[in-house]
Amino acid sequence: MEAIYFLGRYSGVIFFQITSPIEKMRIILTGIQLLLKTWILEMYMKTMTMRERMLAVIQGNEHDRVPFAIYEILVPPKEVLQHMGHGRIGIIRFCPIYRVEHPNCKFESQIFLKNETKYKRTYLHTPKGSLEEVRVYEPAFDSSTPSKHFIKTKQDYEIFWSYLEDCVILENYDQYYRDVADLGDDGFPKVECERTPWQQLWVEWIGLEGLSMHLADFPDHVDHTIDLMMKRERQQFEIAYRSPAPFINIPDNITAPAIGPARFRKYCVSLYDELAGMLEERGAKLFIHMDGFLKPLWKDIANSKVGGLDSFTPTPDCDTSVADAVTMWPEKILQLNFPSSIHLQSQSEVRQVADDILATAGHTGRLQIQISENVPLDIWRTTLPIIADAIEDFGSPFG
């Protein structure tokens, strides 16, 4: 307004009545300076924080740029922000919306080395007996996989039931508020319930081979365990429904070869739809961590009430392209994991893949690009700025 008033004051007859060339030039330069000041102020006001962009995608609002974020557990967040700059990348922090107390049960863990390899042995002590798990760690990311699972026999299930029946599920809203405040403009917590029972059993307690064998050898024990876990899950659903979080994530690590369409519908989609329906009542969305091979599940995902796919990983790492996802799930949000294998390619190839992702899904307004699977630790300083540059050059999804 200041610039318009100034130029208006000296426009037309008044301007041309001024005979001094120097005075005319001073007026023109002052007007240009004020216009630039106004333009810069407007641009500043339109620039969103990464937190605002992330929330805008989730809530279906317009945003100035496709959000770009990284799981906090993959790379030290302070190091990432220092290297990238605030506003160029956001931080995603895991935040369970529930907490568990088990007054009569106890976990006990110990770290040990074997042939210079790190292991962790964990005991779960219950009134009915104890279960043991052993995990082996890889050195690069300090991630682990079980070499011995908690549940191996029919009797182990009965010990596990003792633990499940002892658990008290409580709200964890204070943690959510702390995480929101701590992340500030630089990110947002990924607010979670635990995995659905089938996924949790094979990922955390039994292993896929063991669960398959147990389902054949003593199905009643497996079914009763799933019933107990569904009761526990629904208690978390109630907490999630009452929570202030604008979305809830279930970290199910869905991949079709490990579950198949029939079990996916029976054990997962039914629970997804239940929670999604509850969240819809208060305007929140449900996201599922689906980072695997999804082609056999395309129709079931499309027909579900799931609002978005967290860590959706497209070709070449998995079997669903970005174009497939946009076509098959036109209403669902894609929190797309930039394929890990591409980080190992040339800088020009990294940029080309980023440009292709943006060209295919960027204008939907439902895209977030993220680093949510392992990225080589010696290369992220090179590849993350390339992806951020592509996003900035792409501009507004609504332009």
Phi, psi and omega per residue, in radians:
M1 nan -0.659 3.131
E2 -1.061 -0.743 -3.130
A3 -1.180 -0.740 -3.141
I4 -1.092 -0.758 3.129
Y5 -1.084 -0.769 -3.107
F6 -1.094 -0.847 -3.111
L7 -1.192 -0.624 3.104
G8 -1.116 -0.661 -3.129
R9 -1.103 -0.626 -3.064
Y10 -1.870 0.358 -3.131
S11 -1.578 2.975 2.991
G12 1.065 -2.332 -3.002
V13 -1.081 -0.737 -3.074
I14 -1.063 -0.750 -3.123
F15 -1.089 -0.777 -3.073
F16 -1.308 -0.264 3.057
Q17 -1.315 -0.294 3.109
I18 -1.362 2.136 -3.036
T19 -1.635 -0.388 -3.075
S20 -1.337 2.093 3.087
P21 -1.044 -0.627 -3.131
I22 -1.149 -0.731 3.132
E23 -1.141 -0.715 3.098
K24 -1.059 -0.763 -3.140
M25 -1.123 -0.675 3.113
R26 -1.075 -0.736 3.139
I27 -1.130 -0.768 -3.134
I28 -1.091 -0.820 -3.114
L29 -1.133 -0.673 3.107
T30 -1.125 -0.715 3.112
G31 -1.109 -0.758 3.111
I32 -1.093 -0.717 3.131
Q33 -1.062 -0.743 3.135
L34 -1.194 -0.662 3.090
L35 -1.105 -0.744 3.107
L36 -1.107 -0.705 3.111
K37 -1.064 -0.750 3.127
T38 -1.139 -0.753 -3.125
W39 -1.111 -0.775 3.138
I40 -1.108 -0.715 3.127
L41 -1.096 -0.748 3.128
E42 -1.134 -0.717 3.114
M43 -1.105 -0.705 3.124
Y44 -1.098 -0.744 -3.124
M45 -1.145 -0.522 -3.102
K46 -1.452 -0.316 -3.121
T47 -1.266 2.207 -3.102
M48 -1.720 2.710 2.994
T49 -1.350 2.864 3.127
M50 -1.131 -0.625 3.071
R51 -1.038 -0.778 -3.141
E52 -1.111 -0.678 3.118
R53 -1.130 -0.793 -3.121
M54 -1.052 -0.764 3.140
L55 -1.227 -0.606 -3.138
A56 -1.088 -0.716 3.102
V57 -1.100 -0.807 -3.115
I58 -1.088 -0.687 -3.048
Q59 -1.617 0.016 3.084
G60 1.310 0.482 3.138
N61 -1.780 2.790 3.095
E62 -1.171 2.622 3.125
H63 -2.559 2.724 -2.986
D64 -1.418 -0.293 -3.058
R65 -2.777 2.601 3.041
V66 -1.088 2.197 3.141
P67 -1.188 2.608 3.140
F68 -2.350 2.177 -3.028
A69 -2.570 2.919 -3.108
I70 -2.422 2.479 3.024
Y71 -1.059 2.304 -3.103
E72 -1.059 -0.511 -3.046
I73 -1.324 -0.212 -3.019
L74 -1.493 -0.705 -3.118
V75 -2.484 2.469 3.125
P76 -0.925 2.133 -3.013
P77 -1.077 -0.662 3.131
K78 -1.098 -0.653 3.130
E79 -1.166 -0.720 3.125
V80 -1.122 -0.840 -3.104
L81 -1.137 -0.651 3.116
Q82 -1.141 -0.682 -3.113
H83 -1.307 -0.703 -3.025
M84 -1.571 -0.570 -3.023
G85 1.648 2.479 3.131
H86 -1.116 2.440 -3.139
G87 1.611 -0.202 3.127
R88 -1.687 -0.414 3.121
I89 -2.641 2.592 3.132
G90 -1.976 2.919 -3.121
I91 -1.961 2.310 3.082
I92 -1.916 2.065 -3.107
R93 -1.953 2.305 3.090
F94 -1.203 2.312 -3.085
C95 -2.517 1.683 3.076
P96 -1.134 2.322 -3.130
I97 -1.448 -0.036 -3.132
Y98 -2.228 2.888 2.937
R99 -2.420 2.760 -3.024
V100 -2.132 2.273 2.972
E101 -2.013 2.443 3.126
H102 -2.407 1.494 -2.962
P103 -1.087 -0.425 -3.080
N104 -1.901 0.132 3.130
C105 -2.238 2.759 -3.081
K106 -2.599 2.381 2.981
F107 -1.649 2.434 3.121
E108 -2.371 2.156 -3.058
S109 -2.176 2.653 3.043
Q110 -2.557 2.422 3.100
I111 -1.643 2.425 3.058
F112 -2.566 2.788 3.128
L113 -1.897 2.466 3.073
K114 -2.436 2.017 -3.062
N115 0.926 0.744 3.103
E116 1.173 0.202 3.073
T117 -1.801 2.395 -3.113
K118 -1.408 2.354 3.067
Y119 -2.285 2.766 2.984
K120 -2.342 2.199 3.062
R121 -1.805 2.246 -3.141
T122 -2.176 2.289 3.048
Y123 -1.878 2.410 2.955
L124 -1.916 1.914 -3.121
H125 -1.666 2.216 3.136
T126 -2.269 2.933 3.075
P127 -1.072 -0.348 -3.115
K128 -1.722 -0.004 -3.111
G129 2.376 -3.027 -3.063
S130 -2.135 2.614 3.040
L131 -2.070 2.650 -3.090
E132 -2.255 2.387 3.016
E133 -2.216 2.517 3.020
V134 -2.200 2.250 3.127
R135 -2.050 2.509 3.093
V136 -1.959 2.428 -3.025
Y137 -1.894 2.540 2.985
E138 -1.744 2.609 -2.940
P139 -1.353 -0.465 -2.997
A140 -1.163 -0.935 -3.093
F141 -1.887 -0.032 -3.068
D142 1.033 0.530 3.051
S143 -1.543 2.855 -3.000
S144 -2.429 2.848 3.051
T145 -2.471 2.558 -3.104
P146 -1.232 2.320 2.928
S147 -1.712 -0.271 3.043
K148 -2.539 2.204 -3.073
H149 -1.605 2.755 3.131
F150 -1.043 -0.797 -2.997
I151 -1.877 2.088 -3.098
K152 -2.230 -0.421 -3.050
T153 -2.254 2.970 3.090
K154 -1.066 -0.670 -3.134
Q155 -1.183 -0.545 3.117
D156 -1.069 -0.574 3.119
Y157 -1.062 -0.718 -3.100
E158 -1.169 -0.595 3.035
I159 -1.158 -0.727 3.137
F160 -1.110 -0.664 3.102
W161 -1.038 -0.665 3.130
S162 -1.043 -0.702 3.094
Y163 -1.165 -0.844 -3.104
L164 -1.050 -0.697 -3.124
E165 -1.258 -0.364 3.138
D166 -1.473 -0.353 -3.014
C167 -1.226 2.407 3.026
V168 -2.022 2.147 -3.094
I169 -1.680 2.163 -3.067
L170 -2.186 2.761 3.112
E171 -1.265 2.712 -3.099
N172 -2.320 0.693 -3.053
Y173 -1.119 -0.585 -3.124
D174 -1.053 -0.676 3.110
Q175 -1.114 -0.706 3.103
Y176 -1.044 -0.841 -3.133
Y177 -1.100 -0.675 3.114
R178 -1.126 -0.744 -3.121
D179 -1.167 -0.717 3.102
V180 -1.043 -0.801 -3.125
A181 -1.163 -0.713 -3.083
D182 -1.189 -0.703 -3.139
L183 -1.296 -0.554 3.100
G184 0.992 -2.356 -3.110
D185 -1.330 -0.139 -3.019
D186 -1.565 -0.017 3.140
G187 2.989 -2.889 -3.109
F188 -2.729 2.528 3.136
P189 -1.244 2.539 3.018
K190 -1.597 1.749 -2.956
V191 -1.462 2.166 -2.902
E192 -2.184 2.554 2.688
C193 -1.685 2.955 3.141
E194 -1.383 2.978 3.141
R195 -1.003 2.637 3.032
T196 -1.139 2.739 -2.956
P197 -0.947 -0.836 -3.105
W198 -1.057 -0.835 -3.133
Q199 -1.123 -0.713 -3.128
Q200 -1.136 -0.685 -3.115
L201 -1.079 -0.837 -3.062
W202 -1.402 -0.510 -3.131
V203 -1.374 -0.720 -2.941
E204 -1.890 -0.465 -2.925
W205 -2.081 -0.622 -2.942
I206 -2.166 -0.643 -2.978
G207 1.630 2.683 -3.051
L208 -1.179 -0.752 3.134
E209 -1.128 -0.784 -3.139
G210 -1.094 -0.762 -3.133
L211 -1.101 -0.706 3.123
S212 -1.100 -0.740 3.134
M213 -1.196 -0.706 -3.129
H214 -1.169 -0.604 3.123
L215 -1.116 -0.520 3.093
A216 -1.468 -0.654 -3.013
D217 -1.488 -0.720 3.119
F218 -2.517 1.256 -3.074
P219 -1.074 -0.543 -3.133
D220 -1.082 -0.657 3.131
H221 -1.192 -0.703 3.102
V222 -1.126 -0.794 -3.112
D223 -1.098 -0.731 3.140
H224 -1.137 -0.666 3.104
T225 -1.095 -0.771 3.130
I226 -1.113 -0.664 3.098
D227 -1.075 -0.771 3.117
L228 -1.113 -0.693 -3.124
M229 -1.250 -0.563 3.071
M230 -1.146 -0.664 3.079
K231 -1.072 -0.766 3.105
R232 -1.108 -0.731 -3.135
E233 -1.094 -0.726 -3.108
R234 -1.193 -0.499 3.021
Q235 -1.123 -0.664 3.076
Q236 -1.196 -0.623 3.107
F237 -1.035 -0.727 3.130
E238 -1.112 -0.708 3.100
I239 -1.133 -0.742 3.116
A240 -1.106 -0.698 -3.133
Y241 -1.099 -0.688 -3.112
R242 -1.461 -0.113 -3.020
S243 -1.320 2.850 3.081
P244 -1.477 -0.021 -3.030
A245 -1.206 2.383 3.137
P246 -1.326 -0.164 3.057
F247 -2.746 2.785 3.078
I248 -2.230 2.455 3.136
N249 -2.030 2.396 2.963
I250 -1.925 2.038 -3.026
P251 -1.442 1.137 -2.935
D252 -1.440 -0.193 3.126
N253 0.868 0.931 -3.054
I254 -1.289 2.246 2.950
T255 -2.502 2.299 -2.969
A256 -1.025 -0.733 -3.094
P257 -1.036 -0.425 -3.086
A258 -1.546 -0.180 -3.069
I259 -2.375 -0.664 -3.127
G260 1.326 2.755 -3.067
P261 -1.063 -0.737 -3.054
A262 -1.123 -0.852 3.137
R263 -1.236 -0.548 3.077
F264 -1.056 -0.794 3.112
R265 -1.150 -0.751 -3.039
K266 -1.239 -0.821 -2.972
Y267 -1.713 -0.376 -3.036
C268 -1.998 -1.005 -3.023
V269 -1.046 -0.658 -3.141
S270 -1.047 -0.705 3.110
L271 -1.312 -0.665 3.079
Y272 -0.988 -0.847 -3.083
D273 -1.129 -0.610 3.119
E274 -1.101 -0.872 -3.130
L275 -1.223 -0.711 -3.138
A276 -1.046 -0.692 3.108
G277 -1.118 -0.676 3.097
M278 -1.143 -0.812 -3.103
L279 -1.144 -0.592 -3.129
E280 -1.038 -0.539 -3.134
E281 -1.075 -0.480 3.129
R282 -1.977 0.294 3.033
G283 1.361 0.356 3.123
A284 -1.832 2.853 -3.097
K285 -2.070 2.748 3.066
L286 -1.896 2.272 3.055
F287 -2.010 2.543 3.096
I288 -2.161 2.336 3.081
H289 -1.293 1.788 -3.134
M290 -2.122 1.542 -2.986
D291 -1.872 0.199 -3.021
G292 -2.004 -2.634 3.136
F293 -1.463 2.112 -2.931
L294 -2.063 -0.128 -2.984
K295 -0.935 -0.782 3.123
P296 -1.138 -0.233 -3.084
L297 -1.860 0.083 -3.037
W298 -0.879 -0.910 -3.051
K299 -1.185 -0.670 3.137
D300 -1.158 -0.673 3.070
I301 -1.129 -0.765 -3.134
A302 -1.067 -0.681 -3.085
N303 -1.433 -0.171 -3.124
S304 -1.382 2.936 3.098
K305 -1.590 0.143 3.119
V306 -1.020 2.319 -3.105
G307 -1.504 -0.401 -3.105
G308 -2.907 2.782 3.128
L309 -1.880 2.053 3.064
D310 -1.512 2.349 3.101
S311 1.096 0.458 3.007
F312 -0.948 2.135 -3.065
T313 -1.987 1.919 -3.046
P314 -1.422 3.138 2.995
T315 -1.014 2.609 0.162
P316 -1.522 -0.055 -3.068
D317 -1.327 -0.616 3.111
C318 -2.210 -2.899 -2.905
D319 -1.819 0.095 -3.093
T320 -2.091 2.109 -3.135
S321 -1.373 2.901 3.072
V322 -1.083 -0.709 3.117
A323 -1.102 -0.704 3.071
D324 -1.018 -0.817 -3.081
A325 -1.111 -0.768 3.140
V326 -1.116 -0.638 -3.127
T327 -1.318 -0.803 -3.057
M328 -1.295 -0.579 -3.046
W329 -2.218 1.147 -3.011
P330 -1.143 -0.311 -3.117
E331 -1.813 -0.047 -3.040
K332 -1.707 2.537 3.125
I333 -1.421 2.414 3.105
L334 -1.898 1.867 2.946
Q335 -1.591 1.519 -2.853
L336 -1.539 2.133 3.040
N337 -1.347 2.113 3.088
F338 -1.103 2.144 -2.972
P339 -0.924 2.244 -3.053
S340 -1.053 -0.639 -3.083
S341 -1.131 -0.470 -3.090
I342 -1.210 -0.465 3.103
H343 -1.051 -0.385 -3.110
L344 -1.535 -0.082 -3.131
Q345 -1.522 -3.129 3.141
S346 -1.182 2.823 -3.140
Q347 -1.066 -0.646 3.126
S348 -1.174 -0.605 3.109
E349 -1.241 -0.666 3.067
V350 -1.034 -0.803 -3.141
R351 -1.124 -0.693 -3.119
Q352 -1.128 -0.733 3.118
V353 -1.130 -0.746 3.099
A354 -1.055 -0.773 3.120
D355 -1.093 -0.702 -3.130
D356 -1.149 -0.730 3.103
I357 -1.051 -0.804 -3.115
L358 -1.158 -0.709 -3.141
A359 -1.120 -0.577 -3.079
T360 -1.461 -0.716 -3.008
A361 -2.132 -0.158 -3.029
G362 -1.076 -0.648 -3.069
H363 -1.485 0.035 3.069
T364 -1.272 -0.405 -3.036
G365 1.336 0.106 -3.079
R366 -2.110 0.438 -3.082
L367 -1.997 2.315 2.876
Q368 -2.218 2.207 3.047
I369 -1.624 2.347 -3.097
Q370 -2.541 2.838 3.016
I371 -1.877 1.730 -3.041
S372 -2.243 0.137 2.935
E373 -2.232 2.916 -3.015
N374 -1.007 2.340 3.051
V375 -2.072 2.410 -3.127
P376 -0.924 2.234 -3.019
L377 -1.181 -0.355 -3.108
D378 -1.612 0.083 -3.023
I379 -2.239 -0.243 -3.016
W380 -1.098 -0.528 3.132
R381 -1.113 -0.403 3.102
T382 -1.587 -0.790 -2.988
T383 -1.398 -0.608 -3.106
L384 -1.103 -0.754 3.064
P385 -1.085 -0.560 3.111
I386 -1.119 -0.765 3.125
I387 -1.133 -0.754 3.131
A388 -1.101 -0.681 3.098
D389 -1.087 -0.741 3.130
A390 -1.073 -0.718 3.132
I391 -1.122 -0.765 3.136
E392 -1.131 -0.717 3.129
D393 -1.183 -0.541 3.112
F394 -1.139 -0.646 3.077
G395 1.414 -2.665 -3.046
S396 -1.221 2.338 3.037
P397 -1.120 -0.282 -3.062
F398 -1.925 0.224 -3.120
G399 -1.397 nan nan
